[in-house]
Amino acid sequence: MSLNRTAKGIVLVPSLLLGAAFLAAAAWGGGPESANRSLALGLGLSLMATGLLTQLFPDRPERSDDDTPAPGPGQPDTASGDS
């Protein structure tokens, strides 16, 4: 499992749970809490949308130790052992 996939899950789960909690509060809130219904709806929908949108980002492949970048111009080549 890549690091980006794990990070996506870490963002997805809490945002969906909190978003659902805010939407439930907006749906079942009555009495004096009903004044904040639009705020709860906005927060719930934005949290759920954010969590779902993070799943659309592409996964970057993990770098291994063999994927060392080539030296730039003017830098010595340390990979070949020449000093």
PDB file with SEQRES, HELIX, SHEET and CRYST1 records, atoms N, CA, C and O in Angstrom:
SEQRES   1 A   83  MET SER LEU ASN ARG THR ALA LYS GLY ILE VAL LEU VAL          
SEQRES   2 A   83  PRO SER LEU LEU LEU GLY ALA ALA PHE LEU ALA ALA ALA          
SEQRES   3 A   83  ALA TRP GLY GLY GLY PRO GLU SER ALA ASN ARG SER LEU          
SEQRES   4 A   83  ALA LEU GLY LEU GLY LEU SER LEU MET ALA THR GLY LEU          
SEQRES   5 A   83  LEU THR GLN LEU PHE PRO ASP ARG PRO GLU ARG SER ASP          
SEQRES   6 A   83  ASP ASP THR PRO ALA PRO GLY PRO GLY GLN PRO ASP THR          
SEQRES   7 A   83  ALA SER GLY ASP SER                                          
HELIX    1 AA1 LEU A    3  TRP A   28  1                                  26    
HELIX    2 AA2 GLY A   31  ASN A   36  5                                   6    
HELIX    3 AA3 ARG A   37  LEU A   53  1                                  17    
HELIX    4 AA4 THR A   54  LEU A   56  5                                   3    
CRYST1    1.000    1.000    1.000  90.00  90.00  90.00 P 1           1          
ATOM      1  N   MET A   1       0.853  -1.163   0.000  1.00  0.00           N  
ATOM      2  CA  MET A   1       0.000   0.000   0.000  1.00  0.00           C  
ATOM      3  C   MET A   1       0.900   1.227   0.000  1.00  0.00           C  
ATOM      4  O   MET A   1       1.822   1.320   0.811  1.00  0.00           O  
ATOM      5  N   SER A   2       0.646   2.156  -0.889  1.00  0.00           N  
ATOM      6  CA  SER A   2       1.494   3.332  -0.980  1.00  0.00           C  
ATOM      7  C   SER A   2       1.115   4.351   0.079  1.00  0.00           C  
ATOM      8  O   SER A   2       0.028   4.313   0.657  1.00  0.00           O  
ATOM      9  N   LEU A   3       2.033   5.248   0.310  1.00  0.00           N  
ATOM     10  CA  LEU A   3       1.822   6.280   1.320  1.00  0.00           C  
ATOM     11  C   LEU A   3       0.663   7.202   0.940  1.00  0.00           C  
ATOM     12  O   LEU A   3      -0.114   7.603   1.807  1.00  0.00           O  
ATOM     13  N   ASN A   4       0.539   7.540  -0.331  1.00  0.00           N  
ATOM     14  CA  ASN A   4      -0.539   8.417  -0.766  1.00  0.00           C  
ATOM     15  C   ASN A   4      -1.906   7.767  -0.586  1.00  0.00           C  
ATOM     16  O   ASN A   4      -2.883   8.444  -0.266  1.00  0.00           O  
ATOM     17  N   ARG A   5      -1.973   6.479  -0.787  1.00  0.00           N  
ATOM     18  CA  ARG A   5      -3.249   5.777  -0.612  1.00  0.00           C  
ATOM     19  C   ARG A   5      -3.657   5.777   0.861  1.00  0.00           C  
ATOM     20  O   ARG A   5      -4.837   5.911   1.184  1.00  0.00           O  
ATOM     21  N   THR A   6      -2.680   5.625   1.743  1.00  0.00           N  
ATOM     22  CA  THR A   6      -2.959   5.677   3.171  1.00  0.00           C  
ATOM     23  C   THR A   6      -3.406   7.071   3.578  1.00  0.00           C  
ATOM     24  O   THR A   6      -4.342   7.224   4.363  1.00  0.00           O  
ATOM     25  N   ALA A   7      -2.744   8.078   3.049  1.00  0.00           N  
ATOM     26  CA  ALA A   7      -3.109   9.457   3.371  1.00  0.00           C  
ATOM     27  C   ALA A   7      -4.522   9.784   2.884  1.00  0.00           C  
ATOM     28  O   ALA A   7      -5.263  10.507   3.550  1.00  0.00           O  
ATOM     29  N   LYS A   8      -4.882   9.257   1.738  1.00  0.00           N  
ATOM     30  CA  LYS A   8      -6.238   9.464   1.238  1.00  0.00           C  
ATOM     31  C   LYS A   8      -7.276   8.873   2.191  1.00  0.00           C  
ATOM     32  O   LYS A   8      -8.314   9.484   2.442  1.00  0.00           O  
ATOM     33  N   GLY A   9      -6.991   7.684   2.718  1.00  0.00           N  
ATOM     34  CA  GLY A   9      -7.918   7.060   3.669  1.00  0.00           C  
ATOM     35  C   GLY A   9      -8.005   7.833   4.965  1.00  0.00           C  
ATOM     36  O   GLY A   9      -9.072   7.925   5.572  1.00  0.00           O  
ATOM     37  N   ILE A  10      -6.866   8.396   5.393  1.00  0.00           N  
ATOM     38  CA  ILE A  10      -6.861   9.175   6.630  1.00  0.00           C  
ATOM     39  C   ILE A  10      -7.696  10.434   6.466  1.00  0.00           C  
ATOM     40  O   ILE A  10      -8.308  10.892   7.432  1.00  0.00           O  
ATOM     41  N   VAL A  11      -7.736  10.998   5.280  1.00  0.00           N  
ATOM     42  CA  VAL A  11      -8.563  12.186   5.024  1.00  0.00           C  
ATOM     43  C   VAL A  11     -10.014  11.790   4.815  1.00  0.00           C  
ATOM     44  O   VAL A  11     -10.923  12.471   5.291  1.00  0.00           O  
ATOM     45  N   LEU A  12     -10.235  10.693   4.104  1.00  0.00           N  
ATOM     46  CA  LEU A  12     -11.590  10.301   3.721  1.00  0.00           C  
ATOM     47  C   LEU A  12     -12.465   9.942   4.919  1.00  0.00           C  
ATOM     48  O   LEU A  12     -13.578  10.453   5.046  1.00  0.00           O  
ATOM     49  N   VAL A  13     -11.981   9.081   5.784  1.00  0.00           N  
ATOM     50  CA  VAL A  13     -12.833   8.550   6.856  1.00  0.00           C  
ATOM     51  C   VAL A  13     -13.314   9.637   7.817  1.00  0.00           C  
ATOM     52  O   VAL A  13     -14.519   9.729   8.053  1.00  0.00           O  
ATOM     53  N   PRO A  14     -12.431  10.464   8.383  1.00  0.00           N  
ATOM     54  CA  PRO A  14     -12.947  11.489   9.302  1.00  0.00           C  
ATOM     55  C   PRO A  14     -13.835  12.526   8.626  1.00  0.00           C  
ATOM     56  O   PRO A  14     -14.803  13.000   9.221  1.00  0.00           O  
ATOM     57  N   SER A  15     -13.504  12.884   7.373  1.00  0.00           N  
ATOM     58  CA  SER A  15     -14.340  13.886   6.716  1.00  0.00           C  
ATOM     59  C   SER A  15     -15.733  13.339   6.416  1.00  0.00           C  
ATOM     60  O   SER A  15     -16.716  14.073   6.518  1.00  0.00           O  
ATOM     61  N   LEU A  16     -15.832  12.071   6.051  1.00  0.00           N  
ATOM     62  CA  LEU A  16     -17.165  11.502   5.824  1.00  0.00           C  
ATOM     63  C   LEU A  16     -17.951  11.375   7.129  1.00  0.00           C  
ATOM     64  O   LEU A  16     -19.151  11.646   7.169  1.00  0.00           O  
ATOM     65  N   LEU A  17     -17.270  10.964   8.182  1.00  0.00           N  
ATOM     66  CA  LEU A  17     -17.971  10.827   9.473  1.00  0.00           C  
ATOM     67  C   LEU A  17     -18.420  12.179  10.016  1.00  0.00           C  
ATOM     68  O   LEU A  17     -19.557  12.323  10.466  1.00  0.00           O  
ATOM     69  N   LEU A  18     -17.541  13.158   9.974  1.00  0.00           N  
ATOM     70  CA  LEU A  18     -17.934  14.488  10.462  1.00  0.00           C  
ATOM     71  C   LEU A  18     -18.996  15.112   9.571  1.00  0.00           C  
ATOM     72  O   LEU A  18     -19.926  15.755  10.058  1.00  0.00           O  
ATOM     73  N   GLY A  19     -18.854  14.920   8.257  1.00  0.00           N  
ATOM     74  CA  GLY A  19     -19.863  15.449   7.343  1.00  0.00           C  
ATOM     75  C   GLY A  19     -21.232  14.844   7.605  1.00  0.00           C  
ATOM     76  O   GLY A  19     -22.242  15.548   7.601  1.00  0.00           O  
ATOM     77  N   ALA A  20     -21.261  13.533   7.833  1.00  0.00           N  
ATOM     78  CA  ALA A  20     -22.533  12.874   8.134  1.00  0.00           C  
ATOM     79  C   ALA A  20     -23.100  13.362   9.465  1.00  0.00           C  
ATOM     80  O   ALA A  20     -24.315  13.508   9.606  1.00  0.00           O  
ATOM     81  N   ALA A  21     -22.232  13.614  10.434  1.00  0.00           N  
ATOM     82  CA  ALA A  21     -22.710  14.116  11.731  1.00  0.00           C  
ATOM     83  C   ALA A  21     -23.330  15.503  11.579  1.00  0.00           C  
ATOM     84  O   ALA A  21     -24.369  15.789  12.175  1.00  0.00           O  
ATOM     85  N   PHE A  22     -22.697  16.359  10.788  1.00  0.00           N  
ATOM     86  CA  PHE A  22     -23.267  17.701  10.576  1.00  0.00           C  
ATOM     87  C   PHE A  22     -24.577  17.623   9.802  1.00  0.00           C  
ATOM     88  O   PHE A  22     -25.513  18.364  10.102  1.00  0.00           O  
ATOM     89  N   LEU A  23     -24.660  16.738   8.813  1.00  0.00           N  
ATOM     90  CA  LEU A  23     -25.909  16.605   8.070  1.00  0.00           C  
ATOM     91  C   LEU A  23     -27.023  16.046   8.960  1.00  0.00           C  
ATOM     92  O   LEU A  23     -28.178  16.454   8.840  1.00  0.00           O  
ATOM     93  N   ALA A  24     -26.678  15.117   9.846  1.00  0.00           N  
ATOM     94  CA  ALA A  24     -27.683  14.587  10.771  1.00  0.00           C  
ATOM     95  C   ALA A  24     -28.139  15.671  11.742  1.00  0.00           C  
ATOM     96  O   ALA A  24     -29.321  15.748  12.075  1.00  0.00           O  
ATOM     97  N   ALA A  25     -27.220  16.499  12.192  1.00  0.00           N  
ATOM     98  CA  ALA A  25     -27.603  17.592  13.094  1.00  0.00           C  
ATOM     99  C   ALA A  25     -28.523  18.573  12.385  1.00  0.00           C  
ATOM    100  O   ALA A  25     -29.448  19.113  12.993  1.00  0.00           O  
ATOM    101  N   ALA A  26     -28.273  18.805  11.097  1.00  0.00           N  
ATOM    102  CA  ALA A  26     -29.146  19.715  10.347  1.00  0.00           C  
ATOM    103  C   ALA A  26     -30.521  19.093  10.125  1.00  0.00           C  
ATOM    104  O   ALA A  26     -31.530  19.797  10.134  1.00  0.00           O  
ATOM    105  N   ALA A  27     -30.563  17.794   9.930  1.00  0.00           N  
ATOM    106  CA  ALA A  27     -31.840  17.135   9.654  1.00  0.00           C  
ATOM    107  C   ALA A  27     -32.708  17.022  10.899  1.00  0.00           C  
ATOM    108  O   ALA A  27     -33.921  17.223  10.833  1.00  0.00           O  
ATOM    109  N   TRP A  28     -32.084  16.697  12.049  1.00  0.00           N  
ATOM    110  CA  TRP A  28     -32.867  16.446  13.253  1.00  0.00           C  
ATOM    111  C   TRP A  28     -32.867  17.585  14.245  1.00  0.00           C  
ATOM    112  O   TRP A  28     -33.507  17.509  15.295  1.00  0.00           O  
ATOM    113  N   GLY A  29     -32.141  18.653  13.909  1.00  0.00           N  
ATOM    114  CA  GLY A  29     -32.104  19.785  14.846  1.00  0.00           C  
ATOM    115  C   GLY A  29     -33.441  20.501  14.885  1.00  0.00           C  
ATOM    116  O   GLY A  29     -34.013  20.823  13.844  1.00  0.00           O  
ATOM    117  N   GLY A  30     -33.927  20.743  16.069  1.00  0.00           N  
ATOM    118  CA  GLY A  30     -35.179  21.467  16.223  1.00  0.00           C  
ATOM    119  C   GLY A  30     -35.053  22.477  17.343  1.00  0.00           C  
ATOM    120  O   GLY A  30     -34.093  22.441  18.113  1.00  0.00           O  
ATOM    121  N   GLY A  31     -35.995  23.357  17.435  1.00  0.00           N  
ATOM    122  CA  GLY A  31     -35.961  24.342  18.497  1.00  0.00           C  
ATOM    123  C   GLY A  31     -34.935  25.431  18.198  1.00  0.00           C  
ATOM    124  O   GLY A  31     -34.818  25.883  17.059  1.00  0.00           O  
ATOM    125  N   PRO A  32     -34.197  25.848  19.217  1.00  0.00           N  
ATOM    126  CA  PRO A  32     -33.255  26.949  19.015  1.00  0.00           C  
ATOM    127  C   PRO A  32     -32.088  26.589  18.101  1.00  0.00           C  
ATOM    128  O   PRO A  32     -31.440  27.478  17.549  1.00  0.00           O  
ATOM    129  N   GLU A  33     -31.814  25.302  17.937  1.00  0.00           N  
ATOM    130  CA  GLU A  33     -30.715  24.905  17.064  1.00  0.00           C  
ATOM    131  C   GLU A  33     -31.044  25.078  15.586  1.00  0.00           C  
ATOM    132  O   GLU A  33     -30.140  25.057  14.751  1.00  0.00           O  
ATOM    133  N   SER A  34     -32.304  25.247  15.252  1.00  0.00           N  
ATOM    134  CA  SER A  34     -32.694  25.337  13.843  1.00  0.00           C  
ATOM    135  C   SER A  34     -32.147  26.599  13.178  1.00  0.00           C  
ATOM    136  O   SER A  34     -32.122  26.681  11.950  1.00  0.00           O  
ATOM    137  N   ALA A  35     -31.716  27.565  13.952  1.00  0.00           N  
ATOM    138  CA  ALA A  35     -31.123  28.766  13.362  1.00  0.00           C  
ATOM    139  C   ALA A  35     -29.790  28.456  12.700  1.00  0.00           C  
ATOM    140  O   ALA A  35     -29.368  29.176  11.795  1.00  0.00           O  
ATOM    141  N   ASN A  36     -29.126  27.399  13.133  1.00  0.00           N  
ATOM    142  CA  ASN A  36     -27.829  27.022  12.575  1.00  0.00           C  
ATOM    143  C   ASN A  36     -27.933  25.904  11.539  1.00  0.00           C  
ATOM    144  O   ASN A  36     -26.926  25.291  11.186  1.00  0.00           O  
ATOM    145  N   ARG A  37     -29.126  25.640  11.060  1.00  0.00           N  
ATOM    146  CA  ARG A  37     -29.327  24.539  10.124  1.00  0.00           C  
ATOM    147  C   ARG A  37     -28.550  24.752   8.827  1.00  0.00           C  
ATOM    148  O   ARG A  37     -27.950  23.810   8.310  1.00  0.00           O  
ATOM    149  N   SER A  38     -28.551  25.968   8.296  1.00  0.00           N  
ATOM    150  CA  SER A  38     -27.830  26.215   7.045  1.00  0.00           C  
ATOM    151  C   SER A  38     -26.317  26.080   7.244  1.00  0.00           C  
ATOM    152  O   SER A  38     -25.613  25.618   6.346  1.00  0.00           O  
ATOM    153  N   LEU A  39     -25.821  26.478   8.406  1.00  0.00           N  
ATOM    154  CA  LEU A  39     -24.402  26.304   8.703  1.00  0.00           C  
ATOM    155  C   LEU A  39     -24.043  24.822   8.780  1.00  0.00           C  
ATOM    156  O   LEU A  39     -23.017  24.403   8.243  1.00  0.00           O  
ATOM    157  N   ALA A  40     -24.877  24.032   9.442  1.00  0.00           N  
ATOM    158  CA  ALA A  40     -24.622  22.596   9.556  1.00  0.00           C  
ATOM    159  C   ALA A  40     -24.690  21.925   8.186  1.00  0.00           C  
ATOM    160  O   ALA A  40     -23.888  21.036   7.899  1.00  0.00           O  
ATOM    161  N   LEU A  41     -25.617  22.327   7.349  1.00  0.00           N  
ATOM    162  CA  LEU A  41     -25.709  21.772   5.999  1.00  0.00           C  
ATOM    163  C   LEU A  41     -24.462  22.117   5.182  1.00  0.00           C  
ATOM    164  O   LEU A  41     -23.898  21.263   4.498  1.00  0.00           O  
ATOM    165  N   GLY A  42     -24.047  23.365   5.262  1.00  0.00           N  
ATOM    166  CA  GLY A  42     -22.862  23.789   4.515  1.00  0.00           C  
ATOM    167  C   GLY A  42     -21.612  23.067   4.959  1.00  0.00           C  
ATOM    168  O   GLY A  42     -20.829  22.612   4.126  1.00  0.00           O  
ATOM    169  N   LEU A  43     -21.413  22.954   6.264  1.00  0.00           N  
ATOM    170  CA  LEU A  43     -20.239  22.246   6.777  1.00  0.00           C  
ATOM    171  C   LEU A  43     -20.279  20.756   6.424  1.00  0.00           C  
ATOM    172  O   LEU A  43     -19.268  20.183   6.019  1.00  0.00           O  
ATOM    173  N   GLY A  44     -21.430  20.146   6.576  1.00  0.00           N  
ATOM    174  CA  GLY A  44     -21.559  18.723   6.270  1.00  0.00           C  
ATOM    175  C   GLY A  44     -21.294  18.417   4.811  1.00  0.00           C  
ATOM    176  O   GLY A  44     -20.573  17.472   4.489  1.00  0.00           O  
ATOM    177  N   LEU A  45     -21.877  19.214   3.927  1.00  0.00           N  
ATOM    178  CA  LEU A  45     -21.673  18.974   2.496  1.00  0.00           C  
ATOM    179  C   LEU A  45     -20.241  19.258   2.070  1.00  0.00           C  
ATOM    180  O   LEU A  45     -19.687  18.539   1.239  1.00  0.00           O  
ATOM    181  N   SER A  46     -19.634  20.307   2.634  1.00  0.00           N  
ATOM    182  CA  SER A  46     -18.256  20.611   2.244  1.00  0.00           C  
ATOM    183  C   SER A  46     -17.281  19.556   2.768  1.00  0.00           C  
ATOM    184  O   SER A  46     -16.324  19.207   2.077  1.00  0.00           O  
ATOM    185  N   LEU A  47     -17.509  19.046   3.975  1.00  0.00           N  
ATOM    186  CA  LEU A  47     -16.637  17.993   4.495  1.00  0.00           C  
ATOM    187  C   LEU A  47     -16.754  16.715   3.671  1.00  0.00           C  
ATOM    188  O   LEU A  47     -15.745  16.081   3.361  1.00  0.00           O  
ATOM    189  N   MET A  48     -17.956  16.341   3.324  1.00  0.00           N  
ATOM    190  CA  MET A  48     -18.138  15.124   2.544  1.00  0.00           C  
ATOM    191  C   MET A  48     -17.573  15.287   1.131  1.00  0.00           C  
ATOM    192  O   MET A  48     -16.977  14.358   0.586  1.00  0.00           O  
ATOM    193  N   ALA A  49     -17.760  16.463   0.543  1.00  0.00           N  
ATOM    194  CA  ALA A  49     -17.212  16.706  -0.793  1.00  0.00           C  
ATOM    195  C   ALA A  49     -15.689  16.685  -0.769  1.00  0.00           C  
ATOM    196  O   ALA A  49     -15.061  16.152  -1.683  1.00  0.00           O  
ATOM    197  N   THR A  50     -15.095  17.258   0.266  1.00  0.00           N  
ATOM    198  CA  THR A  50     -13.638  17.263   0.373  1.00  0.00           C  
ATOM    199  C   THR A  50     -13.098  15.842   0.499  1.00  0.00           C  
ATOM    200  O   THR A  50     -12.120  15.486  -0.158  1.00  0.00           O  
ATOM    201  N   GLY A  51     -13.723  15.046   1.330  1.00  0.00           N  
ATOM    202  CA  GLY A  51     -13.282  13.669   1.494  1.00  0.00           C  
ATOM    203  C   GLY A  51     -13.382  12.869   0.207  1.00  0.00           C  
ATOM    204  O   GLY A  51     -12.497  12.072  -0.105  1.00  0.00           O  
ATOM    205  N   LEU A  52     -14.449  13.079  -0.534  1.00  0.00           N  
ATOM    206  CA  LEU A  52     -14.617  12.344  -1.782  1.00  0.00           C  
ATOM    207  C   LEU A  52     -13.692  12.867  -2.874  1.00  0.00           C  
ATOM    208  O   LEU A  52     -13.214  12.088  -3.699  1.00  0.00           O  
ATOM    209  N   LEU A  53     -13.431  14.169  -2.896  1.00  0.00           N  
ATOM    210  CA  LEU A  53     -12.541  14.729  -3.907  1.00  0.00           C  
ATOM    211  C   LEU A  53     -11.096  14.292  -3.712  1.00  0.00           C  
ATOM    212  O   LEU A  53     -10.343  14.202  -4.682  1.00  0.00           O  
ATOM    213  N   THR A  54     -10.698  14.021  -2.473  1.00  0.00           N  
ATOM    214  CA  THR A  54      -9.323  13.564  -2.260  1.00  0.00           C  
ATOM    215  C   THR A  54      -9.078  12.213  -2.912  1.00  0.00           C  
ATOM    216  O   THR A  54      -7.932  11.866  -3.196  1.00  0.00           O  
ATOM    217  N   GLN A  55     -10.122  11.456  -3.151  1.00  0.00           N  
ATOM    218  CA  GLN A  55      -9.959  10.151  -3.792  1.00  0.00           C  
ATOM    219  C   GLN A  55      -9.664  10.279  -5.284  1.00  0.00           C  
ATOM    220  O   GLN A  55      -9.244   9.309  -5.915  1.00  0.00           O  
ATOM    221  N   LEU A  56      -9.877  11.458  -5.851  1.00  0.00           N  
ATOM    222  CA  LEU A  56      -9.652  11.652  -7.280  1.00  0.00           C  
ATOM    223  C   LEU A  56      -8.203  11.985  -7.606  1.00  0.00           C  
ATOM    224  O   LEU A  56      -7.801  11.881  -8.765  1.00  0.00           O  
ATOM    225  N   PHE A  57      -7.399  12.385  -6.608  1.00  0.00           N  
ATOM    226  CA  PHE A  57      -6.003  12.696  -6.858  1.00  0.00           C  
ATOM    227  C   PHE A  57      -5.267  11.431  -7.273  1.00  0.00           C  
ATOM    228  O   PHE A  57      -5.488  10.372  -6.687  1.00  0.00           O  
ATOM    229  N   PRO A  58      -4.397  11.523  -8.273  1.00  0.00           N  
ATOM    230  CA  PRO A  58      -3.673  10.320  -8.702  1.00  0.00           C  
ATOM    231  C   PRO A  58      -2.607   9.922  -7.678  1.00  0.00           C  
ATOM    232  O   PRO A  58      -2.044  10.770  -6.986  1.00  0.00           O  
ATOM    233  N   ASP A  59      -2.345   8.628  -7.599  1.00  0.00           N  
ATOM    234  CA  ASP A  59      -1.285   8.126  -6.728  1.00  0.00           C  
ATOM    235  C   ASP A  59       0.050   8.323  -7.412  1.00  0.00           C  
ATOM    236  O   ASP A  59       0.204   8.018  -8.595  1.00  0.00           O  
ATOM    237  N   ARG A  60       1.008   8.830  -6.671  1.00  0.00           N  
ATOM    238  CA  ARG A  60       2.369   8.913  -7.189  1.00  0.00           C  
ATOM    239  C   ARG A  60       3.088   7.637  -6.791  1.00  0.00           C  
ATOM    240  O   ARG A  60       2.906   7.148  -5.676  1.00  0.00           O  
ATOM    241  N   PRO A  61       3.891   7.097  -7.671  1.00  0.00           N  
ATOM    242  CA  PRO A  61       4.627   5.886  -7.299  1.00  0.00           C  
ATOM    243  C   PRO A  61       5.670   6.210  -6.235  1.00  0.00           C  
ATOM    244  O   PRO A  61       6.251   7.295  -6.219  1.00  0.00           O  
ATOM    245  N   GLU A  62       5.894   5.238  -5.343  1.00  0.00           N  
ATOM    246  CA  GLU A  62       6.886   5.440  -4.304  1.00  0.00           C  
ATOM    247  C   GLU A  62       8.277   5.353  -4.901  1.00  0.00           C  
ATOM    248  O   GLU A  62       8.515   4.597  -5.842  1.00  0.00           O  
ATOM    249  N   ARG A  63       9.198   6.138  -4.343  1.00  0.00           N  
ATOM    250  CA  ARG A  63      10.579   6.089  -4.787  1.00  0.00           C  
ATOM    251  C   ARG A  63      11.310   5.006  -4.020  1.00  0.00           C  
ATOM    252  O   ARG A  63      11.155   4.872  -2.807  1.00  0.00           O  
ATOM    253  N   SER A  64      12.099   4.243  -4.733  1.00  0.00           N  
ATOM    254  CA  SER A  64      12.919   3.238  -4.077  1.00  0.00           C  
ATOM    255  C   SER A  64      14.336   3.781  -3.975  1.00  0.00           C  
ATOM    256  O   SER A  64      14.630   4.860  -4.488  1.00  0.00           O  
ATOM    257  N   ASP A  65      15.201   3.044  -3.321  1.00  0.00           N  
ATOM    258  CA  ASP A  65      16.585   3.474  -3.186  1.00  0.00           C  
ATOM    259  C   ASP A  65      17.306   3.477  -4.525  1.00  0.00           C  
ATOM    260  O   ASP A  65      18.301   4.183  -4.688  1.00  0.00           O  
ATOM    261  N   ASP A  66      16.821   2.700  -5.480  1.00  0.00           N  
ATOM    262  CA  ASP A  66      17.448   2.646  -6.794  1.00  0.00           C  
ATOM    263  C   ASP A  66      17.096   3.846  -7.660  1.00  0.00           C  
ATOM    264  O   ASP A  66      17.726   4.067  -8.694  1.00  0.00           O  
ATOM    265  N   ASP A  67      16.107   4.617  -7.257  1.00  0.00           N  
ATOM    266  CA  ASP A  67      15.648   5.759  -8.044  1.00  0.00           C  
ATOM    267  C   ASP A  67      16.365   7.044  -7.645  1.00  0.00           C  
ATOM    268  O   ASP A  67      15.730   8.091  -7.519  1.00  0.00           O  
ATOM    269  N   THR A  68      17.659   6.978  -7.448  1.00  0.00           N  
ATOM    270  CA  THR A  68      18.384   8.195  -7.078  1.00  0.00           C  
ATOM    271  C   THR A  68      18.469   9.092  -8.292  1.00  0.00           C  
ATOM    272  O   THR A  68      18.686   8.603  -9.401  1.00  0.00           O  
ATOM    273  N   PRO A  69      18.304  10.392  -8.113  1.00  0.00           N  
ATOM    274  CA  PRO A  69      18.343  11.299  -9.261  1.00  0.00           C  
ATOM    275  C   PRO A  69      19.764  11.405  -9.820  1.00  0.00           C  
ATOM    276  O   PRO A  69      20.747  11.297  -9.087  1.00  0.00           O  
ATOM    277  N   ALA A  70      19.845  11.614 -11.107  1.00  0.00           N  
ATOM    278  CA  ALA A  70      21.141  11.775 -11.764  1.00  0.00           C  
ATOM    279  C   ALA A  70      21.755  13.096 -11.331  1.00  0.00           C  
ATOM    280  O   ALA A  70      21.029  14.060 -11.090  1.00  0.00           O  
ATOM    281  N   PRO A  71      23.079  13.159 -11.229  1.00  0.00           N  
ATOM    282  CA  PRO A  71      23.703  14.422 -10.828  1.00  0.00           C  
ATOM    283  C   PRO A  71      23.516  15.475 -11.902  1.00  0.00           C  
ATOM    284  O   PRO A  71      23.511  15.175 -13.096  1.00  0.00           O  
ATOM    285  N   GLY A  72      23.363  16.706 -11.462  1.00  0.00           N  
ATOM    286  CA  GLY A  72      23.190  17.823 -12.375  1.00  0.00           C  
ATOM    287  C   GLY A  72      24.516  18.257 -12.946  1.00  0.00           C  
ATOM    288  O   GLY A  72      25.558  17.699 -12.602  1.00  0.00           O  
ATOM    289  N   PRO A  73      24.488  19.253 -13.821  1.00  0.00           N  
ATOM    290  CA  PRO A  73      25.732  19.736 -14.407  1.00  0.00           C  
ATOM    291  C   PRO A  73      26.629  20.362 -13.332  1.00  0.00           C  
ATOM    292  O   PRO A  73      26.170  21.143 -12.498  1.00  0.00           O  
ATOM    293  N   GLY A  74      27.901  20.007 -13.369  1.00  0.00           N  
ATOM    294  CA  GLY A  74      28.849  20.559 -12.422  1.00  0.00           C  
ATOM    295  C   GLY A  74      28.926  19.806 -11.123  1.00  0.00           C  
ATOM    296  O   GLY A  74      29.713  20.178 -10.253  1.00  0.00           O  
ATOM    297  N   GLN A  75      28.127  18.741 -10.948  1.00  0.00           N  
ATOM    298  CA  GLN A  75      28.150  17.953  -9.720  1.00  0.00           C  
ATOM    299  C   GLN A  75      28.873  16.637 -10.006  1.00  0.00           C  
ATOM    300  O   GLN A  75      28.697  16.046 -11.071  1.00  0.00           O  
ATOM    301  N   PRO A  76      29.694  16.176  -9.044  1.00  0.00           N  
ATOM    302  CA  PRO A  76      30.414  14.926  -9.281  1.00  0.00           C  
ATOM    303  C   PRO A  76      29.462  13.737  -9.260  1.00  0.00           C  
ATOM    304  O   PRO A  76      28.449  13.749  -8.561  1.00  0.00           O  
ATOM    305  N   ASP A  77      29.796  12.726 -10.026  1.00  0.00           N  
ATOM    306  CA  ASP A  77      29.020  11.489 -10.084  1.00  0.00           C  
ATOM    307  C   ASP A  77      29.482  10.574  -8.956  1.00  0.00           C  
ATOM    308  O   ASP A  77      30.508   9.905  -9.073  1.00  0.00           O  
ATOM    309  N   THR A  78      28.720  10.547  -7.861  1.00  0.00           N  
ATOM    310  CA  THR A  78      29.112   9.745  -6.701  1.00  0.00           C  
ATOM    311  C   THR A  78      28.635   8.319  -6.820  1.00  0.00           C  
ATOM    312  O   THR A  78      29.095   7.462  -6.065  1.00  0.00           O  
ATOM    313  N   ALA A  79      27.742   8.031  -7.725  1.00  0.00           N  
ATOM    314  CA  ALA A  79      27.214   6.672  -7.860  1.00  0.00           C  
ATOM    315  C   ALA A  79      28.242   5.719  -8.473  1.00  0.00           C  
ATOM    316  O   ALA A  79      28.210   4.522  -8.186  1.00  0.00           O  
ATOM    317  N   SER A  80      29.143   6.220  -9.302  1.00  0.00           N  
ATOM    318  CA  SER A  80      30.102   5.338  -9.957  1.00  0.00           C  
ATOM    319  C   SER A  80      31.335   5.068  -9.094  1.00  0.00           C  
ATOM    320  O   SER A  80      32.148   4.207  -9.428  1.00  0.00           O  
ATOM    321  N   GLY A  81      31.475   5.788  -8.003  1.00  0.00           N  
ATOM    322  CA  GLY A  81      32.603   5.569  -7.103  1.00  0.00           C  
ATOM    323  C   GLY A  81      33.798   6.434  -7.429  1.00  0.00           C  
ATOM    324  O   GLY A  81      34.795   6.389  -6.707  1.00  0.00           O  
ATOM    325  N   ASP A  82      33.735   7.231  -8.507  1.00  0.00           N  
ATOM    326  CA  ASP A  82      34.841   8.131  -8.839  1.00  0.00           C  
ATOM    327  C   ASP A  82      34.803   9.340  -7.934  1.00  0.00           C  
ATOM    328  O   ASP A  82      33.737   9.908  -7.696  1.00  0.00           O  
ATOM    329  N   SER A  83      35.950   9.738  -7.429  1.00  0.00           N  
ATOM    330  CA  SER A  83      36.001  10.926  -6.566  1.00  0.00           C  
ATOM    331  C   SER A  83      36.882  11.972  -7.174  1.00  0.00           C  
ATOM    332  O   SER A  83      37.052  13.046  -6.597  1.00  0.00           O  
TER     333      SER A  83                                                      
END                                                                             
